[in-house]
């Protein structure tokens, strides 16, 4: 396997490509198999066609071209990582990546279909075969919708120290106003939900006894009554937009105010788009969100 080149070198060389991942099964037509959860059937389609459908499902079509390119590389990298490890691909976004076929996109985009599909197809075509790697292996190219001004350290969410999943600054469009969302629970309803995860919980006054936060400002742990939850546990259980939340309460209700959307690790899609507006290339965007990684190009899969 050839030595990885830096993002900067790839940016300068442009057309330079390198073979990678000889451990993947070799198919001349680059056909991959994907389980479609909507139909419970297996899809067989070219890799780049699948990447188009993933980008279309995961990112707004009117985002900047360089952000669409960055999303295409992230999607393709995720696919390469699963193929290399022998793990199956599916269209469940909670498990793999979302995917939309042409029929779905025509229904969704209507008269804008041709324009939107061409934008995404061009972005995928201009990054064809490119993936991000760390020490010769495709990275866990995780991403989220929007951060709170900084991305989260991967270790804070999954407990594993990953060199390229570190907290970095991430801009958010002013019009989103921090992507603030309020979620309100009746006190009794909240206690019952929490009991499904920790049955020993007891109602106390106040219910929220204490909160610790990560350096990026997200909830690390929260003491609710007599038990402790991680921020990620509570976010998942209560379907909160993010772990960057504050809590207030009265005798009847508990109020959660969240900022940003998603787990916060890796590439922020809205942040990515802001960097593209500032003139950053997709190579520079990926280097920012996945430090210590480099870009390689797959010859085949």
Secondary structure, DSSP 8 states (H G I E B T S, - for coil): -----BHHHHHHHSS------TTS---TT-EEEEEETTTTEEEEEEHHHHHHHHHHHHS-TTS-HHHHHHHHHHHHHHHHHHHHHT--EES-TTTS-----HHHHHHHHGGGHHHHHHHHHHHHHHTTTEEEEETTEE----EESB-SSB-B-HHHHHS---TT----B----GGGGGG-EEEEEEHHHHHHHHHTT-TT----SSSEEEEEE-TTS-EEEEEETTEEEEHHHHHHHHT-S-S-EEEEE-SSEEEEEE-SBS--BSEEHHHHHHHHHTT--HHHHHHHHSTT-EEEE-S--
